[in-house]
Amino acid sequence: MKIVIDLSKSVYEICKEHPEVVTIMKDLGFENITNPGMLQTAGRFMTIPKGATMKHIPMEKIKEAFAAKGYELKD
């Protein structure tokens, strides 16, 4: 069964619920997510879609990476 992640939640909330998401996001190009200070500050208001737009990473690529690890992203 896939784990569903709500894309309306902040990156901070998602990483708190699912710590393994940090590794997936880092591998996708969100290097700053491993910095605890960044996660505590920007992560509290940043969502995955907003971060994808800022980093120019297609949401489709993000959804595929999460699906490969057993996650489903819900808008």
Phi and psi restraints in degrees (value plus and minus 20) as a CYANA .aco file:
   2 LYS   PHI     -98.6   -58.6
   2 LYS   PSI     129.0   169.0
   3 ILE   PHI    -110.8   -70.8
   3 ILE   PSI     106.7   146.7
   4 VAL   PHI    -112.7   -72.7
   4 VAL   PSI     110.7   150.7
   5 ILE   PHI    -135.5   -95.5
   5 ILE   PSI     107.5   147.5
   6 ASP   PHI    -103.8   -63.8
   6 ASP   PSI      95.1   135.1
   7 LEU   PHI     -90.4   -50.4
   7 LEU   PSI     -30.1     9.9
   8 SER   PHI    -101.9   -61.9
   8 SER   PSI     -32.9     7.1
   9 LYS   PHI     -97.8   -57.8
   9 LYS   PSI     135.2   175.2
  10 SER   PHI     -92.4   -52.4
  10 SER   PSI     138.1   178.1
  11 VAL   PHI     -78.0   -38.0
  11 VAL   PSI     -59.6   -19.6
  12 TYR   PHI     -78.3   -38.3
  12 TYR   PSI     -68.7   -28.7
  13 GLU   PHI     -82.1   -42.1
  13 GLU   PSI     -64.1   -24.1
  14 ILE   PHI     -83.2   -43.2
  14 ILE   PSI     -65.3   -25.3
  15 CYS   PHI     -88.3   -48.3
  15 CYS   PSI     -49.4    -9.4
  16 LYS   PHI     -89.4   -49.4
  16 LYS   PSI     -60.6   -20.6
  17 GLU   PHI     -95.7   -55.7
  17 GLU   PSI     -55.8   -15.8
  18 HIS   PHI    -154.1  -114.1
  18 HIS   PSI      61.2   101.2
  19 PRO   PHI     -75.9   -35.9
  19 PRO   PSI     -46.5    -6.5
  20 GLU   PHI     -88.5   -48.5
  20 GLU   PSI     -35.4     4.6
  21 VAL   PHI     -83.3   -43.3
  21 VAL   PSI     -50.0   -10.0
  22 VAL   PHI     -76.0   -36.0
  22 VAL   PSI     -65.1   -25.1
  23 THR   PHI     -85.3   -45.3
  23 THR   PSI     -63.2   -23.2
  24 ILE   PHI     -80.4   -40.4
  24 ILE   PSI     -66.6   -26.6
  25 MET   PHI     -88.0   -48.0
  25 MET   PSI     -59.0   -19.0
  26 LYS   PHI     -80.3   -40.3
  26 LYS   PSI     -64.4   -24.4
  27 ASP   PHI     -84.2   -44.2
  27 ASP   PSI     -45.2    -5.2
  28 LEU   PHI    -101.4   -61.4
  28 LEU   PSI     -33.0     7.0
  29 GLY   PHI      99.6   139.6
  29 GLY   PSI     -16.6    23.4
  30 PHE   PHI    -111.4   -71.4
  30 PHE   PSI      49.6    89.6
  31 GLU   PHI     -80.5   -40.5
  31 GLU   PSI     -56.2   -16.2
  32 ASN   PHI     -87.6   -47.6
  32 ASN   PSI     -32.3     7.7
  33 ILE   PHI     -86.1   -46.1
  33 ILE   PSI     -42.1    -2.1
  34 THR   PHI    -100.2   -60.2
  34 THR   PSI     -30.4     9.6
  35 ASN   PHI    -103.6   -63.6
  35 ASN   PSI      91.2   131.2
  36 PRO   PHI     -76.4   -36.4
  36 PRO   PSI     -56.5   -16.5
  37 GLY   PHI     -83.4   -43.4
  37 GLY   PSI     -61.2   -21.2
  38 MET   PHI     -86.4   -46.4
  38 MET   PSI     -61.3   -21.3
  39 LEU   PHI     -84.4   -44.4
  39 LEU   PSI     -58.6   -18.6
  40 GLN   PHI     -90.6   -50.6
  40 GLN   PSI     -49.5    -9.5
  41 THR   PHI    -119.5   -79.5
  41 THR   PSI     -98.7   -58.7
  42 ALA   PHI     -81.9   -41.9
  42 ALA   PSI     -54.3   -14.3
  43 GLY   PHI     -83.0   -43.0
  43 GLY   PSI     -40.8    -0.8
  44 ARG   PHI     -94.7   -54.7
  44 ARG   PSI     -43.0    -3.0
  45 PHE   PHI    -137.9   -97.9
  45 PHE   PSI     -31.6     8.4
  46 MET   PHI    -103.5   -63.5
  46 MET   PSI     116.6   156.6
  47 THR   PHI    -126.6   -86.6
  47 THR   PSI     146.1   186.1
  48 ILE   PHI     -81.5   -41.5
  48 ILE   PSI     -65.6   -25.6
  49 PRO   PHI     -80.8   -40.8
  49 PRO   PSI     -59.9   -19.9
  50 LYS   PHI     -84.2   -44.2
  50 LYS   PSI     -63.4   -23.4
  51 GLY   PHI     -83.7   -43.7
  51 GLY   PSI     -58.6   -18.6
  52 ALA   PHI     -82.7   -42.7
  52 ALA   PSI     -61.5   -21.5
  53 THR   PHI     -83.6   -43.6
  53 THR   PSI     -65.6   -25.6
  54 MET   PHI     -82.7   -42.7
  54 MET   PSI     -58.5   -18.5
  55 LYS   PHI    -112.1   -72.1
  55 LYS   PSI     -21.5    18.5
  56 HIS   PHI      38.0    78.0
  56 HIS   PSI      25.3    65.3
  57 ILE   PHI    -129.9   -89.9
  57 ILE   PSI     101.3   141.3
  58 PRO   PHI     -81.1   -41.1
  58 PRO   PSI     116.7   156.7
  59 MET   PHI     -80.1   -40.1
  59 MET   PSI     -52.0   -12.0
  60 GLU   PHI     -81.2   -41.2
  60 GLU   PSI     -61.5   -21.5
  61 LYS   PHI     -83.5   -43.5
  61 LYS   PSI     -60.8   -20.8
  62 ILE   PHI     -85.5   -45.5
  62 ILE   PSI     -65.0   -25.0
  63 LYS   PHI     -81.7   -41.7
  63 LYS   PSI     -59.8   -19.8
  64 GLU   PHI     -84.9   -44.9
  64 GLU   PSI     -62.3   -22.3
  65 ALA   PHI     -84.2   -44.2
  65 ALA   PSI     -62.1   -22.1
  66 PHE   PHI     -88.6   -48.6
  66 PHE   PSI     -60.2   -20.2
  67 ALA   PHI     -81.6   -41.6
  67 ALA   PSI     -58.0   -18.0
  68 ALA   PHI     -83.4   -43.4
  68 ALA   PSI     -43.5    -3.5
  69 LYS   PHI    -121.3   -81.3
  69 LYS   PSI     -12.3    27.7
  70 GLY   PHI      71.7   111.7
  70 GLY   PSI       1.3    41.3
  71 TYR   PHI    -133.8   -93.8
  71 TYR   PSI     132.2   172.2
  72 GLU   PHI    -143.7  -103.7
  72 GLU   PSI     108.9   148.9
  73 LEU   PHI    -116.8   -76.8
  73 LEU   PSI     107.4   147.4
  74 LYS   PHI    -133.7   -93.7
  74 LYS   PSI     112.6   152.6
